[in-house]
Amino acid sequence: MARQHRHAGVLPAPRPDNRASRIGASSLSANCRPIAILIAEGNELIRMVTADMLADAGFQTIEVRTATEAVAVLEGSTSVRLLITARSIEGDGVALAHLVHHRWPAVGIIVTSGGVTDPQRELPPGTRLLRKPYEFADLIRDVEAGLEQTVEEPTAAPVLPTGVPPHSGVEIGNGVGATAAPVSEPDKT
C-alpha cells in the first residue's frame, strides 16, 4: 500500500546550489510537525523519481498507487500537507482532487498531466496543474506554492459541502462519490 522511504540510485546527486537545504527547512509545520507530501501516481518509475526529487529537497514523502490508497493515507495521517496526484491515476485523479479539496481543505493539491487537453477548468480552486514531463525546478516551484497555500490548522473532522455524502473513500473508483450534486428530490413533508 503506502510506501514511506527513499529510493537509492534513481537520481543523480543532490543539486550543488544549496537549494535543497533551504527548501528542507520548510518540511516542518509551524507547530514542528513533520510535513509529508502524498504522491499518488500509478506509474512506478514516475512515482519513485518524484519521491526522490522531493527527498533531495528535504521533504518526507508517502507514495501510493491509487486514489483509494491516497484516501486511506489521508484518513490516517495528520502530517500530509500536500497531495501530488496524476490525473490518470486509478480511481480518477481529478475526482480525488475534488474529494481532498472538500474533506481536507488544509491540504494543498497538485495534479500532474501529460495529456494534450487542458484539465485546469476541471480542477478545484487553488489546485496547481503540473505538466508531464516536469523538471526538478518546476516540481519544487509548484510544491513550494502549494505548501504556501495550505492552512495551518489542527486536523479535525473534515468539512463536507452541502449535498456531499460522507464516505470512507473506498468507492472513489471512477469518481463516484468524490463530488456530488445537492439532492434534488422534492421535499415530501
Residue pairs with C-beta under 8 A, 6 or more apart in sequence:
1 64
1 69
1 72
2 62
2 63
2 64
2 69
2 72
2 73
3 62
3 63
3 64
4 60
4 61
4 62
4 63
6 51
6 52
6 55
6 61
7 48
7 51
7 52
10 48
10 49
10 52
11 49
11 52
11 53
11 56
14 20
14 56
15 56
15 136
19 57
19 140
20 56
20 57
20 58
21 58
23 57
23 58
23 59
23 140
23 144
24 57
24 58
24 59
25 58
26 35
26 58
26 144
26 147
27 34
27 35
27 58
27 59
27 60
28 34
28 35
29 35
29 81
29 152
30 152
31 152
33 78
33 79
34 60
34 79
35 59
35 60
35 79
35 81
35 82
35 147
36 59
36 60
36 61
36 62
36 77
36 79
36 80
36 81
37 54
37 59
37 60
37 61
37 62
37 80
37 81
37 82
37 83
37 84
37 143
38 61
38 62
38 64
38 70
38 73
38 74
38 77
38 80
38 82
38 83
38 84
38 107
39 47
39 50
39 51
39 54
39 61
39 62
39 63
39 64
39 84
39 85
40 64
40 65
40 66
40 67
40 69
40 70
40 83
40 84
40 85
40 86
40 89
40 93
40 96
41 47
41 50
41 63
41 65
41 84
41 85
41 86
41 89
41 112
42 65
42 66
42 86
42 88
42 89
42 90
43 86
44 65
46 86
46 132
47 63
47 65
48 63
50 61
50 84
50 139
51 61
51 63
53 136
53 139
53 140
54 61
54 139
54 143
55 61
56 136
57 140
57 143
59 143
60 79
62 73
62 77
62 80
64 70
64 72
64 73
65 89
65 90
66 89
66 90
66 91
67 85
67 89
67 90
67 91
67 92
67 93
67 95
67 96
67 99
67 169
67 172
67 173
68 90
68 91
68 169
68 170
68 172
68 173
70 83
70 85
70 89
70 91
70 96
70 100
71 96
71 99
71 168
71 169
71 170
71 172
72 169
73 80
74 80
74 83
74 100
74 103
74 104
74 107
74 169
75 168
75 169
78 155
80 104
80 107
81 106
81 107
81 108
81 147
81 150
82 107
82 108
82 109
82 110
82 143
82 146
82 147
82 150
83 96
83 97
83 100
83 107
83 108
83 109
83 110
84 110
84 112
84 130
84 143
85 93
85 96
85 97
85 109
85 110
85 111
85 112
86 93
86 111
86 112
86 113
87 93
87 94
87 111
87 112
87 113
87 115
87 119
88 113
88 115
89 96
90 173
91 172
91 173
91 174
91 175
92 172
92 173
92 174
92 175
92 178
93 111
93 112
94 111
94 119
94 122
94 123
94 175
95 172
95 174
95 175
95 176
95 178
95 179
96 172
96 178
97 109
97 111
97 123
97 124
97 127
98 124
98 178
98 179
99 169
99 172
99 177
99 178
99 179
100 107
100 109
101 109
101 124
101 125
101 126
101 127
102 124
102 158
102 159
102 160
102 161
102 164
102 179
103 158
103 159
103 160
104 158
105 151
105 159
106 150
106 151
106 152
106 153
106 155
107 150
108 126
108 128
108 146
108 147
108 149
108 150
109 123
109 124
109 126
109 127
109 128
109 146
110 127
110 128
110 129
110 130
110 142
110 143
110 146
111 119
111 123
111 127
111 128
111 129
111 130
112 129
112 130
112 131
112 132
112 134
113 119
113 129
113 130
113 131
113 132
114 131
114 132
114 133
119 129
120 129
123 129
126 149
128 142
128 145
128 146
130 138
130 139
130 142
160 166
162 182
163 180
163 181
163 182
163 183
164 179
164 180
165 177
165 180
167 177
169 177
171 177
172 178
